[in-house]
Amino acid sequence: MRLRPALSTDFGFIRSVAGRAEYAPFITDEDEAALSGYQTSPAARLLIWQDDHGPRGFALYAVPQDGAAVVELRRLALDQAGRGEGAGFLRAMIGYAFQDLAAQRLWLDASGENARAQAAYLRAGFVLEGRLRQHWYRPALGRVVDLMIYGMMRNEWQARGGLASCSPPPPSLHLP
Ligand SMILES: CC(C)(COP(=O)(O)OP(=O)(O)OC[C@H]1O[C@@H](n2cnc3c(N)ncnc32)[C@H](O)[C@@H]1OP(=O)(O)O)[C@@H](O)C(=O)NCCC(=O)NCCS
């Protein structure tokens, strides 16, 4: 499994996942023009998580332009949710934020009704930092939901193993 930048040929996959009716309460589906904008914007990273058979998930980051090193994981979804793949997916995305984007802080939000994502975030090491009550309007539900804010600091990621938690050590580090 690996993360790579999304290509235009991935837009069909991204939209097939983001546009799924059962995900609509939790994530937003945007059109190809918006996805294309993320590909070229220095303030965004649109990534595909894939294995040898093709894309398995996608992630969208908001990258600071002001030197604050505060990165937002704005949107993420797996093609196959609820099968225990979230842990590896999240480890890869967290590693990308702290290693490749040099984040000092990584944060994200989730619907207060998205129990599965919240469990995955806590298990991945995020700290629940707040709850914005009746804050996020979801067109699919026709009402607002609570928004949960989760954060992780760079030293917290390092304390959990940092990069070593994302991938096995190189062969030279294996003991005989
Ligand atoms: C969020 C997401 C990446 C998590 O990955 P996942 O593979 O589905 O998660 P897992 O199967 O590893 O489950 C995560 C945890 O939630 C629990 N869980 C699963 N379904 C659940 C449910 N319906 N209610 C509560 N908890 C649930 C699991 O038991 C697991 O808990 P554990 O870590 O204590 O064992 C994935 O569900 C997804 O893509 N969802 C659709 C889009 C979405 O919601 N994106 C997040 C927007 S904030």
Ligand as a Chemical Component Dictionary entry (heavy atoms), coordinates in Angstrom:
data_LIG
# 
_chem_comp.id                   LIG 
_chem_comp.type                 NON-POLYMER 
_chem_comp.pdbx_formal_charge   0 
_chem_comp.three_letter_code    LIG 
# 
loop_
_chem_comp_atom.comp_id 
_chem_comp_atom.atom_id 
_chem_comp_atom.alt_atom_id 
_chem_comp_atom.type_symbol 
_chem_comp_atom.charge 
_chem_comp_atom.model_Cartn_x 
_chem_comp_atom.model_Cartn_y 
_chem_comp_atom.model_Cartn_z 
_chem_comp_atom.pdbx_ordinal 
LIG C1  C1  C 0 -13.188 6.611  8.361  1  
LIG C2  C2  C 0 -12.601 5.370  7.723  2  
LIG C3  C3  C 0 -11.353 5.710  6.909  3  
LIG C4  C4  C 0 -12.190 4.392  8.855  4  
LIG O1  O1  O 0 -11.653 3.241  8.267  5  
LIG P1  P1  P 0 -12.341 1.785  8.519  6  
LIG O2  O2  O 0 -11.479 0.775  7.847  7  
LIG O3  O3  O 0 -13.758 1.840  8.087  8  
LIG O4  O4  O 0 -12.270 1.666  10.048 9  
LIG P2  P2  P 0 -12.141 0.321  10.861 10 
LIG O5  O5  O 0 -12.890 -0.795 10.185 11 
LIG O6  O6  O 0 -10.684 0.127  11.138 12 
LIG O7  O7  O 0 -12.903 0.717  12.192 13 
LIG C5  C5  C 0 -12.447 1.736  12.999 14 
LIG C6  C6  C 0 -13.053 1.564  14.348 15 
LIG O8  O8  O 0 -14.457 1.879  14.296 16 
LIG C7  C7  C 0 -15.199 0.799  14.811 17 
LIG N1  N1  N 0 -16.439 0.782  14.061 18 
LIG C8  C8  C 0 -16.676 0.215  12.871 19 
LIG N2  N2  N 0 -17.936 0.473  12.490 20 
LIG C9  C9  C 0 -18.487 1.196  13.468 21 
LIG C10 C10 C 0 -19.753 1.772  13.684 22 
LIG N3  N3  N 0 -20.729 1.661  12.762 23 
LIG N4  N4  N 0 -19.968 2.475  14.840 24 
LIG C11 C11 C 0 -18.994 2.618  15.737 25 
LIG N5  N5  N 0 -17.769 2.114  15.594 26 
LIG C12 C12 C 0 -17.531 1.405  14.470 27 
LIG C13 C13 C 0 -14.338 -0.407 14.605 28 
LIG O9  O9  O 0 -14.661 -1.437 15.526 29 
LIG C14 C14 C 0 -12.980 0.161  14.895 30 
LIG O10 O10 O 0 -12.792 0.308  16.294 31 
LIG P3  P3  P 0 -11.428 -0.159 16.979 32 
LIG O11 O11 O 0 -10.345 0.649  16.320 33 
LIG O12 O12 O 0 -11.610 0.195  18.413 34 
LIG O13 O13 O 0 -11.312 -1.616 16.703 35 
LIG C15 C15 C 0 -13.660 4.653  6.817  36 
LIG O14 O14 O 0 -14.703 4.178  7.625  37 
LIG C16 C16 C 0 -14.247 5.499  5.711  38 
LIG O15 O15 O 0 -13.631 5.712  4.675  39 
LIG N6  N6  N 0 -15.504 5.962  5.932  40 
LIG C17 C17 C 0 -16.291 6.658  4.933  41 
LIG C18 C18 C 0 -15.894 8.100  4.752  42 
LIG C19 C19 C 0 -15.692 8.810  6.069  43 
LIG O16 O16 O 0 -16.483 8.705  7.002  44 
LIG N7  N7  N 0 -14.589 9.575  6.117  45 
LIG C20 C20 C 0 -14.207 10.284 7.332  46 
LIG C21 C21 C 0 -14.759 11.647 7.328  47 
LIG S1  S1  S 0 -14.330 12.502 8.836  48 
# 
loop_
_chem_comp_bond.comp_id 
_chem_comp_bond.atom_id_1 
_chem_comp_bond.atom_id_2 
_chem_comp_bond.value_order 
_chem_comp_bond.pdbx_ordinal 
LIG C1  C2  SING 1  
LIG C2  C3  SING 2  
LIG C2  C4  SING 3  
LIG C2  C15 SING 4  
LIG C4  O1  SING 5  
LIG O1  P1  SING 6  
LIG P1  O2  DOUB 7  
LIG P1  O3  SING 8  
LIG P1  O4  SING 9  
LIG O4  P2  SING 10 
LIG P2  O5  DOUB 11 
LIG P2  O6  SING 12 
LIG P2  O7  SING 13 
LIG O7  C5  SING 14 
LIG C5  C6  SING 15 
LIG C6  O8  SING 16 
LIG C6  C14 SING 17 
LIG O8  C7  SING 18 
LIG C7  N1  SING 19 
LIG C7  C13 SING 20 
LIG N1  C8  SING 21 
LIG N1  C12 SING 22 
LIG C8  N2  DOUB 23 
LIG N2  C9  SING 24 
LIG C9  C10 SING 25 
LIG C9  C12 DOUB 26 
LIG C10 N3  SING 27 
LIG C10 N4  DOUB 28 
LIG N4  C11 SING 29 
LIG C11 N5  DOUB 30 
LIG N5  C12 SING 31 
LIG C13 O9  SING 32 
LIG C13 C14 SING 33 
LIG C14 O10 SING 34 
LIG O10 P3  SING 35 
LIG P3  O11 DOUB 36 
LIG P3  O12 SING 37 
LIG P3  O13 SING 38 
LIG C15 O14 SING 39 
LIG C15 C16 SING 40 
LIG C16 O15 DOUB 41 
LIG C16 N6  SING 42 
LIG N6  C17 SING 43 
LIG C17 C18 SING 44 
LIG C18 C19 SING 45 
LIG C19 O16 DOUB 46 
LIG C19 N7  SING 47 
LIG N7  C20 SING 48 
LIG C20 C21 SING 49 
LIG C21 S1  SING 50 
# 
